[in-house]
Structure formats: C-alpha cells, structure tokens
C-alpha cells in the first residue's frame, strides 16, 4: 500500500522531479523494479487474486486500504501470461529512462515474484518455468535480459535474498540454486549483484557456515554488493577483506538523511523510530534531523 509505481505518465512526471533534484545535488539514482506476485491482496487487484508460479498458501499479512489482512492463496500464472510479466518489466525500464534515472535494480528478493519463480519451495510448476533449476531461473533471466536491452548491462543490477524465509519462502538447496543463478546472471553482462546476507541487528544473523557471499563473489565478475546490518566499521572491514565492492545501508540511511557526511566525520547517528517504518506518512520518513554543524 502507498508504494510508488512507474507505470503511468503522472508517476513518470513525479519521479522526474526526484531525479532532477538528485542530479542538481551531484548525485546518481537507480530505481528498483519489482512485482510482488503472491505477496498482495484482491483489494489491490479489482477483486482478482494475486498471481504466483504455484497456488500455495502464504504465511503473513498485507496492509490494505481496509486494514491488515491475511495473504490469500494466489492463482497460478499461466504459461502464456509469463511474457506479459517480462513486457511489464521492460516497459518499467523504459519509463525509468524517461524519468531520468541513471539505472535500475531488478528486485529478485524478499519473496516477491521473481524470487518465487526461482526457489523450489514456492515453484511447483511442471511447464518450462518450473521443475529443474534451469526452468525455475528462466523468468528471472528473461526479465534481466529484457531490462539490459533497454539500459545496457552496466546500468542494471539484481537483488537476491537466499536466506529470506518470510512469506513462506524456502529452497531445498540455496547454495546450488543461487550459485547457478549467479553464474547465469554473470553471463548477461549485469552491472552488479546485490546480496542480502544479514550479519546482525534488525536484519537478523546468518551463521558463517551458511553464508553464500564468498561463493557468489567468486562467480560474479563485476561489482558485488553486500547488505544486512552493516555499520561504518563492519562495512569498511568487509570491503578491506575483499568480501564486497560496496556495502548497502538501509535503516541507517532512513534515520540519517546525511549519512555519508556523518560517516566521513565519524559522527553519532540518529536512532531509527521502528514504529514508523512502513507507516505511510512523513513521520519517521522525512523528519529526521541532519547534523547541526555541517
């Protein structure tokens, strides 16, 4: 609910104001493209069920205009409907160019549609988009190639979350699944791979023996990004050890609009107000203070 889209002319115009402001300040900005698949509700879809690779029950709730509701069992996306998903991602990539973005990140994580197709626990199909690992990776790779055709590989990234179990997500062999998928992504010329692999904090903790970062880092030949509870010191240490080229900050950036400057000065950080996360208003989103002495 209240998620900004990039599928209509007014949305493109609204994003243009954002990208213009970022560029005036000397910044660069990528937009994340995503389809939530089964993590939705008929209230958003004109009474229709959400789509998914398979009609499986999903644990969890979604916030709808009429309140928090359980996620319904989705309907199966038909084989002849899959090309429309690819077309929508391609159109979104083209819209992002029109809106002035510098690149795009394909969201293949968090139990959303592309993640649902890739992982064995959510994909029980018997057509060319299910069964074997090659088939389960087919849609995510088709989307990646379509977006790269619009932007070129160096302006496209892909986000994965192998350890995420929210929304009933699972895989029988994550190391095999994501090693294969990373190898295939690398062949496309993709600019960067963004791995969510929590090391602590709100993000959780993946024990060292279960982590895939070092394996995927060896497979992927271009920019490799880690995400998952890092701070200034732990992020710098990970880069120094060669575990990643870049570190992503989410919650610290939300609570600190001037995070890079605070890091450069080793200044204290604002405490995030977790109660306001995903609340839909400006409180806890645009009202965190910047440093006084800048």
C-alpha positions in Angstrom: 0.0 0.0 0.0 1.2 3.5 -0.9 4.1 2.1 -2.9 5.3 4.5 -5.7 5.0 3.0 -9.2 6.4 3.8 -12.5 3.7 2.5 -14.9 1.8 5.7 -15.6 2.5 9.1 -17.1 1.8 11.0 -13.8 4.2 8.7 -11.9 6.9 9.2 -14.5 6.4 13.0 -14.2 6.6 12.7 -10.4 9.8 10.7 -10.5 11.3 13.3 -12.9 11.2 15.9 -10.1 13.1 13.5 -7.8 15.8 12.6 -10.4 16.2 16.3 -11.3 16.8 17.1 -7.6 19.3 14.3 -7.2 21.2 15.4 -10.2 21.2 19.1 -9.2 22.9 17.9 -6.0 25.5 16.0 -7.9 24.1 12.6 -7.1 23.2 9.5 -9.0 20.0 7.5 -8.6 18.8 4.0 -9.6 15.2 2.8 -9.3 14.2 -0.6 -8.0 11.8 -2.5 -10.3 9.6 -5.2 -8.6 6.5 -7.3 -8.9 5.3 -8.7 -5.6 3.5 -11.7 -7.1 1.6 -13.5 -4.4 2.5 -11.0 -1.6 -0.6 -9.0 -2.4 -4.4 -9.0 -2.0 -7.5 -8.9 -4.1 -8.2 -5.4 -2.6 -5.4 -4.0 -4.8 -6.4 -6.0 -7.9 -10.0 -5.3 -8.6 -11.1 -8.4 -6.7 -8.8 -10.7 -8.6 -6.3 -13.0 -6.8 -2.6 -12.2 -6.8 -0.5 -14.3 -9.3 2.3 -16.7 -8.5 4.2 -19.6 -10.0 2.1 -22.0 -8.0 -1.2 -21.9 -5.9 0.4 -22.4 -2.5 -0.7 -20.9 0.8 1.4 -18.0 2.1 2.1 -17.1 5.7 1.8 -13.4 6.5 -0.3 -10.3 6.1 -0.6 -7.3 3.9 -1.8 -3.8 4.7 -4.8 -2.9 2.6 -7.0 0.2 2.4 -9.5 -1.6 4.7 -6.9 -2.9 7.2 -4.3 -5.6 7.7 -5.4 -8.9 6.0 -4.0 -12.4 5.5 -2.3 -13.1 2.2 -4.7 -15.2 0.1 -3.8 -18.3 -1.8 -2.7 -17.0 -5.2 -3.7 -18.2 -8.6 -1.2 -19.8 -10.9 0.3 -17.6 -13.6 -0.4 -19.3 -16.9 2.4 -20.1 -19.2 1.1 -17.8 -21.9 0.8 -15.0 -19.3 4.5 -15.0 -18.4 5.7 -13.0 -21.5 3.4 -10.1 -20.3 5.4 -10.0 -17.0 8.6 -9.7 -19.0 7.0 -6.9 -21.1 5.9 -5.0 -18.0 9.5 -5.1 -16.6 10.8 -3.9 -20.0 8.2 -1.1 -20.0 9.2 -0.1 -16.5 12.8 0.1 -17.5 11.9 2.3 -20.4 9.8 4.5 -18.2 12.8 4.8 -15.8 14.9 6.2 -18.6 12.2 8.7 -19.5 12.0 9.7 -15.8 15.7 10.5 -15.7 17.1 7.7 -13.6 20.8 6.6 -14.0 20.0 2.9 -13.9 17.7 0.2 -12.5 17.9 -2.6 -9.9 15.7 -5.6 -10.5 14.2 -6.8 -7.2 14.6 -10.5 -7.2 14.5 -10.8 -3.4 12.2 -10.8 -0.4 9.8 -13.5 -1.6 8.4 -11.4 -4.5 7.5 -12.8 -7.9 11.0 -13.4 -9.4 12.2 -14.9 -6.2 9.0 -17.1 -6.1 9.8 -18.5 -9.5 13.5 -19.2 -8.7 13.2 -21.0 -5.4 12.0 -24.6 -5.1 9.7 -24.1 -2.1 7.4 -21.6 -4.0 7.7 -23.0 -7.5 6.0 -26.4 -8.1 5.3 -25.9 -11.8 5.6 -28.6 -14.5 5.9 -26.3 -17.5 9.1 -24.7 -18.9 9.1 -22.3 -15.9 9.2 -24.9 -13.2 10.9 -28.2 -12.1 14.5 -28.0 -13.0 16.8 -25.3 -11.7 17.2 -24.1 -15.3 13.5 -23.8 -15.7 13.0 -22.0 -12.4 15.6 -19.5 -13.3 14.1 -18.8 -16.8 11.7 -16.0 -15.9 14.2 -14.0 -13.7 16.8 -14.3 -16.5 14.3 -13.3 -19.2 13.4 -10.2 -17.2 17.1 -9.4 -16.7 17.9 -9.7 -20.4 14.9 -7.5 -21.3 15.9 -4.8 -18.9 19.5 -4.9 -20.1 18.3 -4.5 -23.7 16.9 -1.1 -22.5 19.7 0.1 -20.3 22.9 -1.9 -21.1 24.4 -4.2 -18.6 26.5 -1.7 -16.7 23.3 0.3 -15.7 21.4 -2.8 -14.3 21.7 -4.6 -11.0 19.9 -7.6 -9.5 19.0 -8.1 -5.8 18.8 -11.5 -4.2 18.0 -12.8 -0.6 18.8 -16.5 -0.4 18.2 -16.7 3.4 14.9 -14.9 3.5 12.1 -17.1 4.8 9.3 -14.5 5.1 6.2 -15.1 3.1 6.7 -18.9 3.2 9.9 -18.8 1.1 12.3 -21.7 1.1 14.7 -23.6 -1.2 15.9 -27.2 -1.0 19.5 -26.2 -1.8 20.1 -22.5 -1.7 23.8 -22.8 -2.4 23.2 -24.8 -5.6 20.3 -22.6 -6.7 22.0 -19.2 -6.2 25.4 -20.4 -7.5 23.7 -21.5 -10.7 21.6 -18.3 -10.9 24.6 -16.1 -10.2 26.6 -17.8 -12.9 23.8 -17.2 -15.4 23.4 -13.6 -14.4 27.1 -13.1 -14.9 26.8 -14.2 -18.5 24.3 -11.4 -19.2 26.8 -8.7 -18.5 24.8 -7.5 -15.5 26.5 -4.5 -13.8 26.2 -5.6 -10.2 24.8 -8.3 -7.9 23.2 -7.1 -4.6 23.2 -9.9 -2.0 21.2 -9.6 1.2 23.0 -11.7 3.8 22.4 -10.4 7.4 25.3 -10.2 9.9 23.2 -8.9 12.8 20.9 -6.2 14.0 17.3 -5.9 12.8 18.3 -7.8 9.7 18.9 -11.0 11.6 22.0 -13.2 11.5 23.2 -15.8 9.0 25.9 -18.1 10.6 29.2 -18.0 8.8 28.9 -21.6 7.6 25.6 -20.9 5.8 26.7 -17.7 4.1 27.0 -17.6 0.3 28.8 -14.3 -0.1 32.3 -15.7 -0.7 30.9 -18.3 -3.2 28.9 -15.9 -5.2 31.7 -13.3 -5.1 34.0 -15.7 -6.9 31.3 -16.5 -9.5 30.2 -12.9 -10.3 32.9 -11.0 -12.2 31.6 -7.4 -11.8 30.5 -5.2 -8.9 29.4 -7.2 -5.8 27.3 -5.6 -3.1 26.6 -6.8 0.4 23.6 -5.8 2.6 22.4 -6.8 6.0 23.0 -4.9 9.3 26.4 -3.3 8.4 27.7 -0.2 10.1 30.6 2.1 9.2 33.3 -0.1 10.7 31.9 -3.5 9.7 31.3 -2.2 6.2 34.8 -0.9 5.8 36.2 -4.2 7.2 34.2 -6.3 4.7 35.5 -4.2 1.8 39.1 -4.4 3.2 38.8 -8.2 3.3 37.6 -8.3 -0.3 34.2 -9.6 0.6 32.4 -6.9 -1.4 33.0 -3.8 -3.5 30.2 -1.8 -2.0 28.0 -2.0 1.2 24.3 -1.1 1.3 22.8 0.8 4.2 19.0 0.9 4.6 17.8 1.7 8.1 20.8 4.0 8.9 20.1 6.0 5.8 16.4 6.3 6.6 17.2 7.7 10.1 20.1 9.8 8.8 19.5 11.8 5.7 23.1 13.0 5.8 24.6 9.5 6.4 27.7 9.9 4.1 28.7 13.1 5.8 28.2 11.5 9.3 30.3 8.6 8.2 33.1 10.9 6.9 33.1 12.8 10.3 32.6 9.6 12.3 29.6 11.5 13.9 26.9 9.9 16.0 23.8 8.6 14.2 20.1 9.2 14.9 18.2 6.4 16.4 15.6 4.9 14.0 12.0 5.0 15.0 11.0 1.5 14.1 7.3 2.1 15.0 7.1 4.5 12.0 8.6 2.0 9.4 6.2 1.5 6.5 3.6 3.7 8.2 2.8 5.6 5.1 3.3 9.2 6.3 6.1 11.7 6.6 6.7 11.0 10.3 9.8 8.8 10.5 10.4 9.3 6.8 11.2 13.0 6.1 11.6 14.4 9.6 14.9 13.0 10.9 17.3 15.8 11.6 20.6 16.4 9.8 23.7 17.4 11.8 23.6 20.9 13.3 27.2 21.8 12.4 27.6 21.0 8.8 
